[in-house]
């Protein structure tokens, strides 16, 4: 996150252009298919319908991909908020400063740990600078399942 521009009122708005690409593909495909149906008896008609269907498929794939990406980003934000709150409640005062040091992958890894093992696991992760969420998950002994993932 060090390479990010500091956010302020002037630059805080995000306008994802990927949705415009998906919308443009689907809209162009719809128009092409309609025009192709209008020219049904001519040689260009089937090609326009085919191009319209293809553009609609590509636009739909882009849209579905974006939905998945956005769901995962939202899930990560929820995990961060949930784990920060949980850690503030569980950790002793001397470990509270470690909460802000944790990267997203570390939070994802420790979220399956029980409340009892979290302080020791967090200390090990911070002291050894373990960044890999899979490695952290393998360190969890008392696994607490998350059955409400996206």
Buried (B, 14 or more C-beta within 10 A) or exposed (E): EEEEEEEEEEEEEEEEEEEEBBEBBBEBBBEBBEBBEEBEEEEEBEEBBEBBBBBBEBBBEBBEEBEEEBEEEEBBEEBBEEBBEBBEEBBEEEBEEBBEEBEBBBBBBBBBBEEEBBBEBBEEBBEEEBEEBEEBBEBBEEEEEEEEEE
